[in-house]
Amino acid sequence: MTASISGWRQRFCAAAVLAAAALWTVPAQSQDAPEQAPAPPPRPLQLLPDQLTEPAEPPDAVADIAVGVLAAPGRDRIGLVDAQNGGFLTTLWQGSDLETLRKILPQMPTRMVSPAQRRLAENLLLSAGVLPTATNSSEASVWLLETRIARLAAMGAWDDALAMIELVPPADVTETIRRLRADAYLIVGRTGEACGETQAALNRAPDIHWQKMQVFCHLESGQQSAADLGLSLLREQQIDDAAYFWAVDILRGNTAEPPMSLGTPAPLLLAMLRAAGVPAPDALIRSGDATTFGVLASMPQFDEDAGGTKRPAKELEELRRAAAEAHILLAEQAVAVGTLAPQRLREIYRDLSIDESAESPLEEVSAADVRGRVRLFQVALAQTVPTARAEVIARAFDLARADMGGTGPSVSTIGLVYAPLLKGIAPSADMVWFSGTAARGLLAAGEFEAAREWLALARNMSRSSQEAANIADGLWPLERLLTPGAKGRLPGRAMDAWAATVSEDAAGLGREVFLNLFSAFGDPIAISDWQPVLDARRVMERGPSVAPHVWNGLTLAARDRRVGEAAAFALIAFGDEGPAFAAPETLAKTIETLMAVGREQDARALAVEAVLALGL
């Protein structure tokens, strides 16, 4: 919460001073003692010049102290982060038009696979922001608060959404916020509180949404008759929700085929399936959002008793194997979109039982090999010698870098998985060969400070070691992208040295990528720097360019320093795929915009992530 208590502190201190003064003037004598003038207190030791300690005029009388209850913060002042920890200033919406915000905030992506992009979105939504005076009406502030919470929920950030709701004064809790709170309770497993919210809502007025919730609550508490009655009432109202009634059947222990289309499942449907403890149908996984991945990753993927028939042992083992791999794929997707903690994926990797005799050698593991990824992690975890552990980790990252997210997890996901192991290896002279992998892995995990130690190791040893020099040359563009502040002329020899560390095709792609990003950050790039690729065909074929209204929205927001609006347009420009798959001109435009409005840290994190995703 961003509401300040400094005013309270000032009143408290003033009260304390007056109380102390009152105690000082009370005569310290009994009633029988003769009256005499009290001795004046000693003059305080003077530390300041006379002209500062002797006012020309007597001070005004101290105003009366008002005592009262502190008011709850206004809706615009509700937030969980501020500028000191990655958030925005409360002026982030200054200069923005309300109708513009009404159109662009709901367009922000929700299934983002980019950790840096997701951090930007979360910080934007979690930051308190006062609407411009011209639009600062009660209705507008209610809309903005509801929208911020709803977008967090759509991203699967239910813990944050619930924390925001808990800051809302009871008088400001709208029906939309009540529903979001109940949904949040369902997703985070606080079913009792969700049912309490349901009963309170039904006490106010009957509503189909809460009636469906009540049926679930009755089933969860074993009140079958009440649940049957509730279902009868819903059917009498001819509610068209095939997915809901199917999930109720499953929760009651019946066997039923799912409807042809489940769409994006609501929190209630996910909660019912989780309570039933049955695997989710493939259609649900295919149509799922970020929340779906997070919930399904915590559910079983195989029911041995399904169908009521006993399967042969070999068939049963094959089904178990397929279910285990499906569970891993779901967990990896959930980590990628931010709805499953990387620690949980590490536990899944660690606990999977693998028969080594039935698997291919580790040297033959591919990026698409689910069990191969698990085995690499298990072997790395089992190593006690840093060098041996580093060799296995290097293999895992080499696969991810070469694959670029094509058939397996992205470099960002692999970085999040291996981050604790990487941080457990100390940068040292005998580990300099590993500095390139360690730096890239830690950068992919967002561990920038730990990555800088490995960057410094390679750079410092480059004068005495050819191996370190080659690694430092390969890391130079990344290190430059990480360095904030104005920089001098681009050293051409450094770029040539980097190009010598990669293949000819990678050198052409990388030169365009890096020069494009350096230019976006305002580095003084000359035409001579582009000469090696001026006669080449276009090599940066990534995602489509953004729509003109988004492009111009970025331009105008940057020009007028509308910070929140600029961040929202940047998120829309990247879409769900993030900076790694953005068109080069889109990537440069968003970087320039974020730099123009003072979000340099976000801009650099996005740029580094894009470079790593390209395997550079």
VOBA-50781 format. One record per residue (C-alpha): residue in one letter; z, x, y. Coordinates in pm, whole numbers, padded with zeros to 5 digits, always signed. Layout:
// residues N
aZXY
...
// end
This chain:
// residues 616
m+00000+00000+00000
t-00089+00132+00339
a+00161-00063+00547
s+00370+00180+00755
i+00750+00184+00763
s+00772+00423+01055
g+00876+00139+01290
w+01161+00049+01054
r+01272+00411+01049
q+01278+00425+01430
r+01491+00110+01453
f+01726+00242+01187
c+01771+00574+01367
a+01831+00397+01701
a+02096+00178+01541
a+02265+00483+01390
v+02273+00657+01728
l+02428+00355+01901
a+02686+00314+01627
a+02786+00678+01657
a+02817+00642+02033
a+03039+00339+01993
l+03269+00523+01756
w+03291+00816+01999
t+03425+00598+02284
v+03706+00429+02086
p+04047+00576+02204
a+04210+00772+01925
q+04574+00679+02012
s+04847+00438+01901
q+04974+00146+02108
d+05310+00325+02174
a+05161+00643+02312
p+05159+00686+02688
e+04831+00612+02856
q+04639+00912+02971
a+04283+00983+03045
p+04105+01128+02746
a+03978+01479+02782
p+03605+01490+02839
p+03406+01620+02542
p+03272+01973+02569
r+02930+02003+02727
p+02662+02045+02461
l+02507+02387+02431
q+02194+02384+02645
l+01886+02525+02476
l+01615+02393+02707
p+01537+02475+03072
d+01730+02282+03337
q+01434+02086+03461
l+01390+01939+03111
t+01756+01848+03054
e+01838+01687+03390
p+01624+01380+03455
a+01555+01302+03817
e+01649+00939+03767
p+01902+00776+03533
p+01745+00661+03210
d+01672+00297+03156
a+01924+00098+02960
v+01865+00100+02587
a+01689-00219+02484
d+01861-00457+02247
i+01787-00390+01882
a+01613-00674+01702
v+01703-00717+01336
g+01472-00906+01107
v+01272-00902+00785
l+00967-00679+00774
a+00652-00885+00741
a+00424-00827+00445
p+00112-00624+00523
g-00198-00813+00625
r-00477-00855+00372
d-00679-00581+00541
r-00389-00338+00499
i-00364-00377+00122
g-00478-00065-00064
l-00375+00193-00321
v-00532+00512-00182
d-00572+00668+00159
a-00766+00954+00314
q-00509+01207+00192
n-00590+01145-00174
g-00962+01077-00175
g-00967+00736-00011
f-01107+00620+00321
l-00956+00570+00664
t-00866+00213+00759
t-01163+00224+00999
l-01412+00242+00713
w-01567-00096+00807
q-01578-00022+01180
g-01915-00127+01322
s-02026-00312+01006
d-02154-00666+01023
l-01976-00915+00798
e-02297-01075+00671
t-02426-00731+00573
l-02110-00664+00374
r-02136-01006+00209
k-02478-00907+00077
i-02427-00544-00024
l-02077-00528-00173
p-02162-00766-00460
q-02464-00542-00538
m-02253-00236-00612
p-02313-00120-00972
t-02042-00186-01230
r-02150+00000-01545
m-02165+00348-01398
v-02195+00645-01634
s-02135+00894-01352
p-01769+00994-01309
a-01831+01115-00952
q-02006+00792-00858
r-01729+00587-01017
r-01462+00779-00823
l-01648+00704-00500
a-01667+00333-00586
e-01300+00314-00682
n-01187+00494-00368
l-01400+00264-00154
l-01257-00051-00313
l-00898+00073-00327
s-00888+00178+00039
a-00743-00059+00295
g-00989-00135+00572
v-00965-00346+00884
l-01267-00559+00958
p-01425-00523+01304
t-01260-00738+01570
a-01562-00963+01600
t-01535-01066+01233
n-01163-01021+01172
s-01093-01384+01086
s-00864-01512+00815
e-01158-01636+00608
a-01335-01299+00633
s-01028-01099+00532
v-00970-01331+00234
w-01330-01281+00123
l-01308-00903+00154
l-00985-00883-00045
e-01120-01109-00321
t-01443-00911-00335
r-01267-00575-00360
i-01051-00696-00650
a-01345-00868-00823
r-01562-00555-00806
l-01282-00342-00953
a-01254-00594-01236
a-01630-00591-01292
m-01614-00211-01324
g-01347-00249-01591
a-01079-00102-01363
w-00833-00377-01456
d-00518-00172-01405
d-00625-00099-01048
a-00726-00460-00991
l-00387-00579-01113
a-00204-00324-00899
m-00396-00450-00596
i-00311-00812-00678
e+00057-00729-00705
l+00048-00617-00341
v-00088-00951-00221
p+00181-01166-00056
p+00236-01490-00253
a+00115-01701+00039
d-00221-01516+00033
v-00288-01553-00341
t-00600-01768-00371
e-00735-01946-00676
t-00987-01665-00724
i-00712-01405-00721
r-00501-01611-00964
r-00790-01619-01211
l-00848-01247-01173
r-00478-01184-01230
a-00478-01392-01550
d-00792-01212-01670
a-00630-00877-01596
y-00323-00976-01796
l-00548-01064-02090
i-00740-00737-02080
v-00434-00512-02050
g-00256-00699-02330
r+00006-00890-02127
t-00072-01222-02295
g+00264-01382-02219
e+00213-01334-01846
a-00143-01466-01870
c-00009-01779-02039
g+00260-01814-01773
e-00011-01799-01507
t-00206-02061-01702
q+00083-02306-01721
a+00161-02265-01351
a-00203-02335-01263
l-00216-02647-01481
n+00101-02773-01321
r-00081-02767-00989
a-00399-02937-01105
p-00608-02977-01424
d-00902-02739-01449
i-01146-02656-01731
h-01092-02282-01695
w-00716-02311-01735
q-00748-02570-02013
k-00950-02322-02219
m-00689-02056-02151
q-00415-02295-02261
v-00578-02349-02602
f-00569-01972-02658
c-00205-01960-02551
h-00115-02240-02794
l-00291-02058-03080
e-00117-01732-02994
s+00224-01901-02999
g+00155-02086-03326
q+00131-02432-03168
q-00159-02555-03379
s-00119-02924-03296
a-00117-02856-02922
a-00422-02632-02960
d-00607-02904-03156
l-00529-03156-02886
g-00652-02921-02616
l-00976-02858-02806
s-01031-03232-02848
l-00996-03282-02475
l-01244-03003-02404
r-01498-03145-02648
e-01460-03490-02495
q-01555-03339-02160
q-01871-03201-02328
i-01803-02842-02225
d-02113-02629-02285
d-01965-02300-02398
a-02078-02214-02751
a-01933-01862-02734
y-01586-01998-02649
f-01576-02251-02934
w-01707-01987-03178
a-01429-01748-03074
v-01170-02024-03119
d-01297-02083-03473
i-01268-01712-03548
l-00916-01700-03405
r-00816-01995-03628
g-00927-01796-03932
n-01257-01970-03995
t-01584-01800-04081
a-01854-01885-03831
e-02182-01736-03723
p-02190-01632-03356
p-02427-01819-03124
m-02769-01672-03058
s-02667-01552-02712
l-02319-01443-02613
g-02410-01308-02271
t-02157-01092-02095
p-01828-01188-02260
a-01548-01320-02042
p-01200-01164-02067
l-01076-01474-02251
l-01340-01437-02523
l-01260-01067-02564
a-00888-01143-02583
m-00947-01404-02855
l-01158-01167-03063
r-00902-00890-03025
a-00624-01130-03130
a-00830-01235-03434
g-00864-00870-03537
v-01222-00900-03658
p-01522-00679-03579
a-01735-00785-03286
p-02096-00889-03356
d-02371-00648-03263
a-02505-00890-03001
l-02177-00863-02812
i-02198-00485-02809
r-02557-00487-02688
s-02484-00725-02401
g-02147-00581-02314
d-02030-00455-01978
a-01779-00179-01903
t-01486-00402-01996
t-01648-00499-02325
f-01686-00137-02431
g-01324-00063-02348
v-01188-00361-02540
l-01418-00329-02841
a-01335+00039-02876
s-00978-00066-02957
m-01087-00320-03221
p-01181-00275-03588
q-01548-00228-03660
f-01543-00328-04027
d-01373-00605-04224
e-01346-00516-04591
d-01258-00876-04683
a-01551-01035-04499
g-01742-01277-04718
g-01461-01301-04975
t-01654-01096-05234
k-01550-00764-05381
r-01801-00489-05305
p-01886-00194-05528
a-01697+00125-05434
k-02011+00309-05325
e-02124+00025-05099
l-01776-00006-04956
e-01768+00365-04873
e-02107+00349-04701
l-01992+00053-04493
r-01674+00235-04395
r-01876+00538-04294
a-02114+00330-04082
a-01822+00146-03920
a-01649+00473-03834
e-01964+00606-03666
a-02012+00276-03480
h-01653+00301-03357
i-01714+00653-03229
l-02032+00548-03047
l-01845+00260-02883
a-01560+00489-02780
e-01804+00743-02634
q-01973+00467-02433
a-01637+00340-02312
v-01539+00689-02194
a-01877+00726-02023
v-01822+00406-01818
g-01455+00482-01753
t-01284+00209-01957
l-01137+00430-02230
a-00918+00732-02166
p-01074+01059-02293
q-00747+01125-02475
r-00810+00821-02693
l-01158+00951-02786
r-01005+01289-02872
e-00762+01111-03103
i-01049+00924-03272
y-01236+01251-03321
r-00924+01421-03453
d-00826+01148-03700
l-01165+01086-03862
s-01158+01204-04223
i-01466+01407-04310
d-01571+01547-04646
e-01707+01888-04547
s-01885+01929-04881
a-02104+01629-04801
e-02201+01746-04452
s-02457+01990-04319
p-02348+02331-04187
l-02224+02333-03830
e-02518+02551-03728
e-02749+02261-03814
v-02561+01993-03618
s-02782+01808-03367
a-02692+01619-03051
a-02758+01288-03230
d-02528+01374-03523
v-02216+01162-03469
r-02013+01326-03744
g-02140+01665-03637
r-01990+01612-03291
v-01661+01514-03452
r-01660+01817-03679
l-01727+02052-03388
f-01427+01909-03205
q-01205+01926-03513
v-01302+02288-03578
a-01245+02383-03213
l-00907+02210-03220
a-00806+02396-03534
q-00879+02741-03391
t-00581+02941-03268
v-00776+03244-03147
p-00928+03180-02800
t-01252+03360-02882
a-01310+03155-03197
r-01233+02832-03015
a-01465+02927-02730
e-01754+02990-02970
v-01728+02637-03112
i-01696+02480-02766
a-02002+02675-02649
r-02200+02526-02937
a-02097+02170-02842
f-02197+02223-02478
d-02526+02391-02563
l-02622+02081-02764
a-02528+01845-02482
r-02707+02050-02215
a-03027+02067-02416
d-03012+01695-02503
m-02943+01582-02141
g-02794+01254-02266
g-03105+01162-02464
t-02957+01106-02811
g-02591+01193-02766
p-02316+01185-02503
s-02381+01330-02160
v-02245+01663-02044
s-01990+01470-01837
t-01852+01294-02146
i-01840+01616-02347
g-01667+01785-02054
l-01399+01514-02044
v-01343+01548-02418
y-01308+01926-02418
a-01132+01966-02081
p-00781+02028-02226
l-00916+02289-02467
l-01109+02459-02187
k-00805+02466-01962
g-00608+02621-02245
i-00833+02930-02247
a-00738+03181-01979
p-01019+03351-01783
s-01008+03721-01875
a-01239+04020-01894
d-01288+03986-02268
m-01390+03621-02221
v-01650+03677-01950
w-01928+03588-02195
f-01780+03236-02202
s-01752+03195-01824
g-02083+03008-01786
t-01993+02746-02047
a-01633+02717-01926
a-01734+02673-01561
r-01996+02410-01640
g-01768+02224-01881
l-01481+02209-01633
l-01715+02104-01351
a-01850+01827-01573
a-01492+01708-01626
g-01421+01712-01252
e-01180+02007-01288
f-01322+02196-00991
e-01029+02427-00925
a-01011+02543-01287
a-01390+02595-01285
r-01369+02817-00978
e-01154+03065-01170
w-01435+03119-01419
l-01694+03138-01142
a-01484+03406-00974
l-01445+03596-01303
a-01822+03624-01353
r-01882+03712-00988
n-01609+03977-00973
m-01723+04148-01294
s-02094+04134-01208
r-02092+04486-01058
s-01953+04648-01370
s-02106+04433-01642
q-02469+04337-01690
e-02363+04039-01901
a-02136+03916-01622
a-02415+03977-01368
n-02657+03759-01564
i-02398+03482-01594
a-02312+03505-01224
d-02683+03479-01138
g-02711+03168-01353
l-02408+03011-01185
w-02499+03106-00828
p-02670+02775-00731
l-02377+02574-00863
e-02131+02789-00675
r-02328+02743-00354
l-02333+02366-00401
l-01957+02372-00440
t-01896+02565-00120
p-01827+02343+00182
g-01899+02435+00541
a-02198+02588+00717
k-02378+02866+00531
g-02626+03122+00642
r-02985+03174+00541
l-03063+03116+00173
p-03080+03456-00002
g-03420+03453-00168
r-03326+03726-00413
a-03037+03514-00539
m-03272+03228-00620
d-03515+03464-00791
a-03227+03615-00991
w-03123+03267-01101
a-03480+03179-01205
a-03490+03490-01423
t-03201+03353-01633
v-03389+03040-01748
s-03728+02951-01892
e-04036+02922-01671
d-04036+02541-01693
a-03665+02521-01615
a-03714+02763-01325
g-03973+02537-01163
l-03762+02224-01211
g-03442+02397-01104
r-03594+02549-00792
e-03707+02206-00674
v-03372+02049-00762
f-03164+02313-00588
l-03380+02346-00278
n-03387+01967-00246
l-03006+01957-00261
f-02954+02259-00033
s-03174+02090+00227
a-02975+01767+00193
f-02655+01961+00266
g-02812+02104+00581
d-02869+02459+00458
p-03134+02645+00658
i-03418+02627+00403
a-03753+02777+00508
i-04102+02703+00380
s-04104+03048+00223
d-03826+02934-00009
w-04056+02660-00140
q-04359+02887-00189
p-04303+02948-00564
v-04351+02575-00631
l-04596+02479-00356
d-04893+02503-00590
a-04716+02336-00883
r-04759+01978-00991
r-04467+01746-00932
v-04202+01840-01187
m-03908+01626-01073
e-04001+01298-01239
r-03675+01109-01262
g-03582+00754-01166
p-03767+00515-00936
s-03733+00533-00561
v-03501+00283-00399
a-03612-00031-00221
p-03697+00004+00149
h-03399-00206+00258
v-03162+00028+00074
w-03334+00337+00213
n-03314+00204+00568
g-02961+00083+00508
l-02865+00444+00431
t-03044+00565+00744
l-02880+00314+00977
a-02533+00351+00829
a-02553+00729+00870
r-02687+00703+01225
d-02406+00474+01340
r-02133+00640+01128
r-02051+00322+00937
v-01860+00496+00661
g-01784+00216+00416
e-02130+00070+00452
a-02288+00413+00389
a-02085+00457+00070
a-02182+00109-00053
f-02553+00174+00006
a-02522+00512-00170
l-02370+00345-00475
i-02645+00082-00478
a-02912+00352-00447
f-02781+00533-00756
g-02743+00217-00965
d-02578+00227-01307
e-02758+00547-01412
g-02603+00759-01140
p-02727+01070-00959
a-02856+01238-01274
f-03140+00986-01305
a-03208+00921-00938
a-03545+01010-00789
p-03522+01344-00605
e-03582+01186-00266
t-03314+00924-00339
l-03064+01192-00439
a-03130+01390-00123
k-03111+01079+00096
t-02774+00971-00041
i-02633+01325-00009
e-02748+01342+00355
t-02595+01002+00426
l-02258+01084+00273
m-02249+01414+00459
a-02330+01238+00787
v-02030+01004+00753
g-01785+01274+00648
r-01776+01224+00269
e-01865+01585+00186
q-01642+01611-00119
d-01809+01308-00279
a-02153+01441-00189
r-02090+01777-00353
a-01939+01623-00665
l-02245+01400-00706
a-02483+01692-00652
v-02307+01915-00906
e-02304+01633-01160
a-02677+01578-01118
v-02747+01947-01173
l-02531+01965-01484
a-02693+01653-01630
l-03031+01824-01601
g-02903+02112-01812
l-02927+02362-01527
// end
